[in-house]
Amino acid sequence: MDRAKTPDLAALDPAAVRAAIRAGGWTGITAGLAPGFVQANLVVLPASDAYDFLLFCQRNPKPCPLLEVTDPGDPHPGRVARGADLRTDLPQYRIFRRGTPAGEARRITDLWREDFVAFLLGCSFTFEAAMQRAGIPVRHLDERHNVPMYISSVMCRPAGTFAGPMVVSMRPVPAGLISQTVQVTARSPLAHGAPIHIGDPAEIGIHDLSRPDFGDAVTVHDGEVPVFWACGVTPQVAAREARPDIMITHAPGHMFITDLRDEDLEGDPR
């Protein structure tokens, strides 16, 4: 949905934003919505696959920082967003069957099963407000795009059936602000924390920044350096190896907005 044709959801609290999403009032990406509140990636799996994925998250905390895991069959994340419903409160969902994308949906109420376990993982959208407060540009927000995401050559530690390369998000940063960028984002380890790579994309297997695997390309100006963070889309790539009968995730860039404040993820509240 075009931001120019919708109400200013940035002025609403998280519960109101989720209500607008549930009612179909927002179907676009969530970058910049509810600034100051934590956004999260979603992974939903049958209980039979949940232990392997939980272990995958524990072994790969940079791309998969755990915020909450629900009980089987429970779509309500009581710790991070009371009253929310993970079946309806994201703008767009992606469905995988046997590891292959099988379409997207606006809600997943009709797909929900009593054995489903939902995982909420921290998202780098969370630290973007802190970057902006520090005077660090966030190009995809300026250009009203989704953040560019790439499948890197950095391999995750396997766990059970889950394995594969790490997905990374990229934000171009002026060379003189690199140190400050690392410091600002490192404060939020549950939102992917400090970058995993700074500089030449080819060193992590990325050969064309203009062709992201997910999201949209952004402009990199002279004097700027590409900076890469671990990304919560990584499980969607790991699904290709694990091939669960069904897995449901957020569509890239269409996150779940929690009631946690950004500062709640500074340090590690666990």
BASE-214942 format. One record per residue (C-alpha): residue in three letters; y, x, z. Coordinates in pm, whole numbers, padded with zeros to 5 digits, always signed. Last residue first. Example, Ala and Ser with C-alpha at 12.3 -4.5 7.8 and 13.67 -1.06 7.14 Angstrom:
# residues 2
SER-00106+01367+00714;ALA-00450+01230+00780;
END
This chain:
# residues 270
ARG-01247+01746+02870;PRO-00867+01749+02854;ASP-00864+02064+02636;GLY-00520+02224+02608;GLU-00262+02012+02440;LEU-00461+01707+02335;ASP-00290+01470+02579;GLU+00041+01605+02447;ASP-00019+01415+02124;ARG-00037+01087+02312;LEU-00364+00900+02334;ASP-00354+00533+02234;THR-00556+00603+01919;ILE-00482+00566+01549;PHE-00794+00572+01330;MET-00741+00763+01006;HIS-00701+00687+00638;GLY-00637+01040+00505;PRO-00989+01080+00365;ALA-01164+00739+00371;HIS-01284+00695+00727;THR-01656+00734+00770;ILE-01975+00530+00734;MET-02320+00688+00713;ILE-02631+00520+00582;ASP-02990+00630+00514;PRO-02890+00975+00634;ARG-02889+01242+00360;ALA-02847+01546+00588;GLU-02744+01784+00308;ARG-02496+01556+00131;ALA-02392+01424+00471;ALA-02251+01769+00550;VAL-01979+01699+00292;GLN-01869+01382+00469;PRO-01904+01565+00800;THR-01638+01819+00686;VAL-01375+01547+00636;GLY-01260+01633+00988;CYS-01076+01940+00863;ALA-01051+02305+00969;TRP-00698+02430+00905;PHE-00562+02631+00613;VAL-00220+02790+00562;PRO-00084+02853+00212;VAL+00211+03095+00229;GLU+00564+03009+00125;GLY+00821+03250-00018;ASP+00835+03072-00352;HIS+00750+02705-00303;VAL+00406+02548-00278;THR+00421+02189-00403;VAL+00150+01949-00294;ALA-00188+01849-00438;ASP-00327+01518-00319;GLY-00618+01413-00099;PHE-00978+01530-00138;ASP-01139+01805-00349;PRO-00796+01957-00409;ARG-00705+02063-00764;SER-00358+02220-00768;LEU-00467+02472-00507;ASP-00702+02632-00762;HIS-00954+02899-00663;ILE-01067+02806-00313;GLY-01365+03011-00195;ILE-01238+03123+00144;GLU-01089+03454+00026;ALA-00979+03278-00293;PRO-00718+03085-00092;ASP-00515+03404-00033;GLY-00300+03352+00277;ILE-00378+03220+00622;HIS-00725+03111+00733;ILE-00884+02922+01024;PRO-00553+02773+01136;ALA-00496+02707+01508;GLY-00613+02384+01670;HIS-00845+02136+01498;ALA-00685+01836+01673;LEU-00897+01888+01986;PRO-00770+02247+02002;SER-00409+02123+02024;ARG-00191+02408+02156;ALA-00312+02627+01868;THR-00100+02412+01634;VAL+00234+02524+01775;GLN+00140+02892+01819;VAL-00007+02926+01470;THR+00297+02759+01316;GLN+00533+02985+01512;SER+00357+03293+01376;ILE+00370+03158+01020;LEU+00738+03062+01028;GLY+00881+03365+00845;ALA+00633+03326+00562;PRO+00748+02971+00490;VAL+00450+02735+00538;PRO+00233+02559+00280;ARG-00003+02307+00441;MET-00373+02305+00358;SER-00666+02103+00492;VAL-01011+02259+00516;VAL-01364+02133+00451;MET-01635+02350+00603;PRO-01948+02419+00403;GLY-02293+02274+00470;ALA-02533+02160+00738;PHE-02661+01849+00914;THR-03039+01789+00920;GLY-03091+01943+01262;ALA-02779+02139+01343;PRO-02639+02389+01096;ARG-02351+02624+01183;CYS-02079+02553+00932;MET-02029+02771+00626;VAL-01690+02899+00513;SER-01694+02881+00131;SER-01428+02609+00138;ILE-01432+02246+00025;TYR-01064+02161-00010;MET-00822+01911+00139;PRO-00466+01834+00026;VAL-00271+01614+00273;ASN-00203+01264+00138;HIS+00127+01235-00034;ARG+00476+01116+00055;GLU+00639+01436-00077;ASP+00803+01518+00256;LEU+00490+01410+00443;HIS+00272+01622+00214;ARG+00506+01918+00266;VAL+00508+01941+00643;PRO+00803+02176+00701;ILE+00822+02377+01025;GLY+01141+02306+01219;ALA+00970+02309+01560;ARG+01005+01932+01586;GLN+00836+01909+01245;MET+00540+02114+01360;ALA+00511+01905+01676;ALA+00506+01589+01462;GLU+00234+01748+01247;PHE+00006+01817+01544;THR-00179+01485+01535;PHE-00220+01471+01156;SER-00466+01757+01222;CYS-00731+01507+01331;GLY-00959+01494+01636;LEU-01305+01342+01596;LEU-01419+00992+01684;PHE-01796+00938+01670;ALA-01950+00593+01634;VAL-02316+00513+01709;PHE-02480+00235+01509;ASP-02808+00091+01639;GLU-02685-00268+01668;ARG-02566-00264+01309;TRP-02227-00300+01141;LEU-02227-00357+00765;ASP-02065-00703+00769;THR-01792-00584+01007;ILE-01719-00280+00790;ARG-01357-00339+00694;ARG-01138-00246+00397;ALA-01434-00099+00212;GLU-01521+00204+00003;GLY-01811+00278-00228;ALA-02155+00434-00230;PRO-02076+00801-00175;THR-02409+00991-00174;GLY-02569+01134+00138;ARG-02864+00895+00142;ARG-02613+00610+00137;PHE-02251+00693+00212;ILE-01978+00438+00282;ARG-01606+00523+00295;TYR-01367+00319+00506;GLN-01004+00224+00444;PRO-00709+00116+00659;LEU-00888+00175+00991;ASP-00886-00097+01257;THR-01157-00333+01132;ARG-01504-00208+01229;LEU-01373+00048+01480;ASP-01237-00232+01697;ALA-00956-00155+01939;GLY-00907-00329+02273;ARG-00873-00004+02465;ALA-00799+00295+02244;VAL-00911+00645+02349;ARG-01162+00577+02627;GLY-01285+00228+02541;PRO-01372+00298+02179;HIS-01503-00048+02084;PRO-01765-00067+01807;ASP-02061-00077+02051;GLY-02401-00097+01881;PRO-02525+00231+02026;ASP-02283+00361+02292;THR-01964+00514+02161;VAL-01880+00884+02124;GLU-01525+00996+02197;LEU-01277+01278+02127;LEU-01512+01532+01970;PRO-01361+01824+01779;CYS-01551+01839+01446;PRO-01386+02091+01210;LYS-01310+02349+01482;PRO-01583+02235+01725;ASN-01872+02334+01496;ARG-02176+02385+01722;GLN-02086+02090+01944;CYS-02013+01874+01640;PHE-02347+01961+01477;LEU-02523+01886+01806;LEU-02366+01540+01809;PHE-02472+01501+01446;ASP-02834+01587+01522;TYR-02830+01350+01820;ALA-02677+01064+01619;ASP-02926+01055+01332;SER-03174+00810+01489;ALA-02882+00626+01651;PRO-02766+00518+01305;LEU-02441+00685+01205;VAL-02067+00615+01213;VAL-01818+00900+01161;LEU-01445+00845+01216;ASN-01155+01091+01205;ALA-00883+01049+01466;GLN-00509+01012+01507;VAL-00327+01102+01828;PHE+00007+00941+01906;GLY+00351+01104+01889;PRO+00430+00957+01551;ALA+00281+00608+01506;LEU+00238+00651+01128;GLY+00337+00981+00966;ALA+00003+01040+00794;THR-00185+00708+00801;ILE-00288+00678+00437;GLY-00258+00335+00279;THR-00400-00008+00357;TRP-00129-00148+00584;GLY-00059-00516+00645;GLY-00425-00608+00599;ALA-00449-00793+00930;ARG-00657-00518+01091;ILE-00403-00258+00971;ALA-00117-00454+01126;ALA-00313-00491+01450;ARG-00385-00117+01451;VAL-00013-00047+01412;ALA+00066-00288+01696;ALA-00189-00120+01924;PRO-00051+00223+01831;ASP+00312+00139+01918;LEU+00546+00036+01639;ALA+00851+00217+01496;ALA+00638+00428+01261;LEU+00508+00100+01120;ASP+00832+00058+00929;PRO+00753-00266+00745;THR+00600-00240+00398;LYS+00735-00222+00042;ALA+00862+00139+00046;ARG+00538+00257+00206;ASP+00344+00136-00097;MET+00000+00000+00000;
END
